[in-house]
Amino acid sequence: MPSSLVIQTSFLGDTVLTTPLLVQLARRGAVDVVTTPAAAGLLANHPAVREVIVYDKRGADRGLGGMMAMARRLRAARYEVAFLAQGSWRSATLALLARIPSRVGFATSAGRWLYTKRATYPAEMHHAARLLMLARPNGREPLPDELRPTLFPGDAERIEVSALLASHGVAAGERLIAFAPGSVWATKRWPYFEELASLLAADGRLVIVGGADDSELAAGIVAAQPAAVNATGRLSLLASAELIARASVLVTNDSAPLHLASATGTPTLAVFGPTVPAFGFGPLAPRAVVAGSETLACRPCDKHGPQRCPLVHFRCMKELVPAGIAEQVRSLLLPPDATS
């Protein structure tokens, strides 16, 4: 059977949103994935992936020497086709040097001149759908159930999460409300998680997810509500997905935990400030609410979210008051039929 290579070395959330494409390709044959050291763990245990190939493009594999060594490794596998889910010149050059005869990517990508097939970039679609369409450029659009990302935490992650919760005295069956206050982009960070923690403390045990860089944000939430469980920097990405899966709701910025919740099916309150879901990165969980200021003429202001508000006022986030967000969270805590 033919083997495919998917090259995805972008952000963590992009890796999660690539999983519907992986599932599609796995129906045709073996699928390997080139990804970053940070994202590789997300694909552990995934039944659609034969091998995860770590490409440390900014570390051990940096520069032309690292690329050539990786290309030799890929060349030995004799892939029939490469899907460039990350469209940089670097990724396209890697696939070319690996002598992969068919190289498929978007016609808008920087590396498109090195592709053998250029697919239309459907800007109106969710990014998970865009990526999946690389595998069927002339076929039907994906159905909703084909778009849901998938992740597969294993026994190690379940044990890891159970131990963390037990160490904080969380009782079995206790309702968990997960917060993800961080983001690489400063203007994507909603500034009122501490106030929201106080409003929701009676509705469940708060757990805070994120990386080590989010520890300062988490510390502020714990200062407001000492019973909150601070998991930032303490769990692997796949274990974070397991913790989110156990939560009754996740409150998150436009960042990677949003996509983890889409994969686990956790009800999601997603806060969007400088960006908008129309860019293709909104929640895909079966139950989700997007909070955003719909009346600001300056929004959206950036594809990713600048480090500073270009107009200084930061109204897109500051106008989303904690009381309103709390009510939306409580609506997601109700059974689905109670809100119909």
C-alpha positions as CSV (number, residue, x, y, z in Angstrom):
1,M,0.0,0.0,0.0
2,P,1.2,3.6,-0.7
3,S,2.7,5.5,2.1
4,S,2.2,9.2,2.8
5,L,4.2,11.8,4.7
6,V,2.6,14.8,6.3
7,I,4.9,17.7,7.2
8,Q,3.4,19.9,10.0
9,T,5.9,22.0,11.9
10,S,3.7,24.9,12.8
11,F,2.0,25.7,16.1
12,L,0.6,23.1,18.5
13,G,-3.0,23.8,17.6
14,D,-2.2,23.3,13.9
15,T,-0.9,19.9,14.8
16,V,-4.2,19.0,16.5
17,L,-6.1,20.3,13.5
18,T,-4.1,18.1,11.2
19,T,-5.5,14.9,12.7
20,P,-8.6,14.8,10.5
21,L,-6.2,14.8,7.5
22,L,-4.2,12.0,9.0
23,V,-7.4,9.9,9.5
24,Q,-8.4,10.5,5.9
25,L,-4.9,9.5,4.6
26,A,-4.7,6.4,6.9
27,R,-7.6,4.9,4.9
28,R,-5.3,4.7,1.9
29,G,-2.1,3.5,3.5
30,A,0.6,4.1,6.1
31,V,1.0,7.7,7.3
32,D,4.1,9.2,8.9
33,V,4.3,12.8,10.3
34,V,7.2,15.2,10.5
35,T,6.6,17.6,13.4
36,T,8.4,19.6,16.0
37,P,9.7,18.3,19.4
38,A,7.0,20.3,21.2
39,A,4.2,18.8,19.1
40,A,5.4,15.2,18.7
41,G,3.8,14.0,22.0
42,L,0.4,15.1,20.8
43,L,0.4,12.3,18.2
44,A,1.5,9.5,20.5
45,N,-0.9,6.5,20.4
46,H,-2.7,7.9,17.4
47,P,-4.0,5.0,15.3
48,A,-3.8,7.0,12.1
49,V,0.0,7.6,12.5
50,R,2.6,4.9,11.8
51,E,5.6,7.0,12.9
52,V,6.1,10.5,14.3
53,I,9.4,11.9,13.0
54,V,10.8,14.8,15.1
55,Y,12.3,17.6,13.2
56,D,14.0,20.0,15.6
57,K,14.3,22.8,13.0
58,R,15.5,25.4,15.5
59,G,17.7,23.1,17.6
60,A,19.6,19.9,16.8
61,D,18.4,19.9,13.1
62,R,18.8,23.6,12.4
63,G,20.5,24.9,9.3
64,L,21.2,23.3,6.0
65,G,23.1,20.4,7.6
66,G,20.2,19.4,9.7
67,M,17.8,19.7,6.8
68,M,20.0,17.5,4.6
69,A,20.3,14.8,7.3
70,M,16.5,14.8,7.7
71,A,16.0,14.7,3.9
72,R,18.3,11.6,3.7
73,R,16.2,9.9,6.4
74,L,13.0,10.6,4.6
75,R,14.4,9.6,1.2
76,A,15.2,6.2,2.6
77,A,11.5,5.7,3.4
78,R,10.5,6.2,-0.3
79,Y,7.3,8.0,0.3
80,E,5.0,8.4,-2.7
81,V,3.4,11.7,-1.6
82,A,4.1,14.5,0.9
83,F,1.3,16.7,2.1
84,L,2.6,20.1,3.1
85,A,0.3,21.0,6.0
86,Q,2.9,23.7,6.9
87,G,3.6,25.7,3.8
88,S,7.0,27.3,4.4
89,W,9.9,27.2,2.0
90,R,11.8,25.1,4.5
91,S,9.1,22.3,4.5
92,A,8.8,22.4,0.7
93,T,12.6,22.2,0.3
94,L,12.7,19.3,2.8
95,A,10.2,17.3,0.7
96,L,12.0,18.1,-2.5
97,L,15.4,17.1,-1.1
98,A,13.8,13.9,0.2
99,R,12.9,13.2,-3.5
100,I,9.2,12.6,-2.8
101,P,7.7,12.6,-6.3
102,S,4.3,14.1,-5.4
103,R,4.3,17.2,-3.2
104,V,0.8,18.6,-2.4
105,G,0.2,22.0,-0.7
106,F,-1.9,25.1,-0.9
107,A,-1.5,27.5,-3.8
108,T,-1.1,30.4,-1.4
109,S,1.8,28.9,0.5
110,A,5.3,30.3,0.5
111,G,6.7,27.0,-0.7
112,R,4.2,26.5,-3.5
113,W,6.8,26.8,-6.3
114,L,8.3,23.5,-5.1
115,Y,4.9,21.6,-5.1
116,T,3.8,19.3,-7.8
117,K,0.2,19.9,-7.0
118,R,-1.2,23.2,-5.7
119,A,-4.6,23.0,-4.0
120,T,-7.0,25.9,-3.6
121,Y,-6.8,27.5,-0.1
122,P,-10.5,27.6,1.0
123,A,-10.3,30.6,3.3
124,E,-14.0,30.3,4.3
125,M,-13.5,26.8,5.8
126,H,-12.3,25.9,9.2
127,H,-8.6,25.1,9.1
128,A,-9.2,21.5,10.0
129,A,-11.3,21.3,6.8
130,R,-8.7,23.2,4.7
131,L,-6.1,20.7,5.7
132,L,-8.3,17.7,5.1
133,M,-9.1,19.0,1.6
134,L,-5.4,18.6,0.7
135,A,-6.3,14.9,0.4
136,R,-9.4,15.5,-1.7
137,P,-8.9,18.8,-3.6
138,N,-11.6,18.0,-6.1
139,G,-13.9,16.0,-3.8
140,R,-16.7,16.9,-1.4
141,E,-16.3,19.1,1.5
142,P,-15.8,17.4,4.9
143,L,-18.8,16.6,7.0
144,P,-18.9,17.9,10.6
145,D,-18.0,14.5,12.1
146,E,-15.0,14.3,9.8
147,L,-13.6,17.6,11.1
148,R,-13.4,16.8,14.8
149,P,-9.7,16.5,15.8
150,T,-8.7,13.3,17.6
151,L,-6.1,12.7,20.3
152,F,-5.5,9.5,22.3
153,P,-4.2,9.9,25.8
154,G,-3.0,6.5,27.2
155,D,-2.6,4.9,30.5
156,A,0.5,7.0,31.3
157,E,-1.5,10.2,30.9
158,R,-4.5,8.9,32.8
159,I,-2.2,8.0,35.7
160,E,-0.4,11.3,35.6
161,V,-3.6,13.3,35.7
162,S,-5.2,11.2,38.5
163,A,-2.1,11.6,40.6
164,L,-2.1,15.4,40.2
165,L,-5.8,15.7,41.1
166,A,-5.4,13.3,44.1
167,S,-2.4,15.4,45.4
168,H,-4.8,18.4,45.5
169,G,-7.6,16.5,47.3
170,V,-9.9,16.4,44.3
171,A,-12.6,13.9,45.0
172,A,-13.7,11.3,42.4
173,G,-16.6,12.7,40.4
174,E,-16.0,16.2,41.6
175,R,-17.0,18.7,38.8
176,L,-14.0,20.3,37.2
177,I,-13.9,23.7,35.4
178,A,-10.8,24.1,33.4
179,F,-9.1,27.5,32.7
180,A,-6.5,28.1,30.0
181,P,-5.4,31.7,30.6
182,G,-2.3,31.7,28.4
183,S,-1.3,32.4,24.8
184,V,2.0,33.1,23.0
185,W,0.3,36.3,21.8
186,A,-0.2,38.9,24.6
187,T,-3.3,40.5,23.1
188,K,-5.0,37.1,23.0
189,R,-4.9,36.8,26.8
190,W,-8.2,37.8,28.4
191,P,-7.3,39.8,31.5
192,Y,-10.1,38.7,33.9
193,F,-9.5,35.0,34.7
194,E,-8.8,35.9,38.3
195,E,-12.2,37.6,38.6
196,L,-13.9,34.8,36.8
197,A,-12.4,32.3,39.2
198,S,-14.1,34.0,42.1
199,L,-17.4,34.0,40.3
200,L,-17.3,30.3,39.4
201,A,-15.7,28.9,42.6
202,A,-19.0,27.6,43.8
203,D,-19.8,25.9,40.5
204,G,-16.9,23.4,40.5
205,R,-13.2,22.8,41.3
206,L,-11.0,25.1,39.1
207,V,-8.1,23.5,37.3
208,I,-5.6,25.6,35.3
209,V,-3.9,24.2,32.2
210,G,-1.0,25.5,30.2
211,G,2.7,25.4,29.9
212,A,5.4,26.6,32.2
213,D,5.3,30.0,30.7
214,D,1.7,30.4,32.0
215,S,2.7,29.8,35.6
216,E,2.5,33.5,36.5
217,L,-1.0,33.8,35.2
218,A,-2.0,30.6,37.0
219,A,-0.5,31.9,40.3
220,G,-2.8,34.9,40.1
221,I,-5.8,32.7,39.8
222,V,-4.7,30.5,42.7
223,A,-4.2,33.6,44.8
224,A,-7.8,34.5,44.1
225,Q,-9.0,31.0,44.7
226,P,-6.5,28.9,46.7
227,A,-8.5,25.6,46.1
228,A,-7.7,25.9,42.4
229,V,-5.4,23.2,40.9
230,N,-2.5,24.6,39.1
231,A,-1.4,22.2,36.4
232,T,0.6,24.6,34.3
233,G,4.0,23.2,33.4
234,R,3.2,20.0,35.3
235,L,1.6,17.9,32.5
236,S,2.6,16.8,29.0
237,L,0.4,18.1,26.2
238,L,-1.4,14.7,25.9
239,A,-1.9,14.6,29.7
240,S,-3.3,18.2,29.5
241,A,-5.8,16.8,26.9
242,E,-6.7,14.1,29.4
243,L,-7.3,16.7,32.1
244,I,-9.4,18.8,29.8
245,A,-11.4,15.7,28.8
246,R,-12.3,15.3,32.5
247,A,-13.5,18.8,32.8
248,S,-17.2,19.8,32.5
249,V,-16.2,23.0,30.6
250,L,-13.0,24.7,29.4
251,V,-12.6,28.5,29.4
252,T,-9.8,29.4,27.0
253,N,-8.3,32.1,24.9
254,D,-7.7,31.5,21.2
255,S,-4.8,29.1,21.8
256,A,-3.8,25.5,21.8
257,P,-6.1,24.3,24.7
258,L,-9.1,25.3,22.6
259,H,-8.1,22.7,20.1
260,L,-7.4,20.1,22.7
261,A,-11.0,20.6,23.9
262,S,-12.2,20.1,20.4
263,A,-10.4,16.8,20.3
264,T,-11.8,15.7,23.7
265,G,-15.3,17.0,23.1
266,T,-15.2,19.2,26.2
267,P,-17.8,22.0,26.2
268,T,-15.8,25.2,25.4
269,L,-16.1,28.9,26.1
270,A,-13.6,30.5,23.8
271,V,-12.6,34.1,24.2
272,F,-11.6,35.8,21.0
273,G,-10.2,39.4,21.2
274,P,-8.0,40.6,18.3
275,T,-8.7,37.5,16.2
276,V,-12.0,36.0,15.1
277,P,-13.2,32.4,14.4
278,A,-13.7,33.3,10.8
279,F,-10.0,32.9,10.4
280,G,-10.7,29.2,10.7
281,F,-9.5,28.4,14.2
282,G,-12.8,28.4,16.2
283,P,-13.9,25.6,18.5
284,L,-15.1,22.3,17.1
285,A,-16.4,20.8,20.3
286,P,-20.0,19.6,20.1
287,R,-21.0,22.4,22.5
288,A,-19.1,25.6,22.3
289,V,-19.7,29.3,22.8
290,V,-17.5,32.1,21.4
291,A,-17.2,35.3,23.4
292,G,-16.1,38.3,21.4
293,S,-16.9,42.0,20.9
294,E,-18.9,42.1,17.7
295,T,-19.2,45.9,17.4
296,L,-15.6,47.1,17.3
297,A,-14.5,48.4,13.9
298,C,-10.9,47.7,14.7
299,R,-11.5,44.0,15.1
300,P,-9.9,41.8,13.9
301,C,-6.6,43.6,13.9
302,D,-4.1,40.7,13.2
303,K,-4.1,37.2,11.9
304,H,-2.4,35.9,15.1
305,G,-2.8,38.7,17.6
306,P,-0.2,41.3,18.1
307,Q,1.9,41.6,21.3
308,R,0.3,45.1,21.9
309,C,-3.0,46.6,21.0
310,P,-2.3,48.8,18.0
311,L,-4.8,51.4,19.3
312,V,-3.7,50.9,23.0
313,H,-7.2,50.7,24.4
314,F,-7.5,46.8,24.2
315,R,-11.2,47.1,24.2
316,C,-11.7,43.8,22.4
317,M,-10.8,42.0,25.6
318,K,-11.6,44.6,28.3
319,E,-15.2,44.9,27.2
320,L,-15.8,41.2,27.8
321,V,-16.7,41.5,31.5
322,P,-16.3,38.5,33.9
323,A,-20.0,38.4,34.9
324,G,-21.1,37.9,31.3
325,I,-18.5,35.2,30.7
326,A,-19.6,33.4,34.0
327,E,-23.2,33.2,32.8
328,Q,-22.1,31.7,29.5
329,V,-20.0,29.2,31.3
330,R,-22.9,28.2,33.5
331,S,-25.1,27.7,30.5
332,L,-22.5,25.2,29.2
333,L,-22.6,23.4,32.6
334,L,-26.3,22.7,32.2
335,P,-27.5,19.5,30.4
336,P,-27.9,20.2,26.6
337,D,-31.6,19.8,26.7
338,A,-31.9,22.3,29.5
339,T,-30.7,25.1,27.3
340,S,-32.9,24.2,24.3
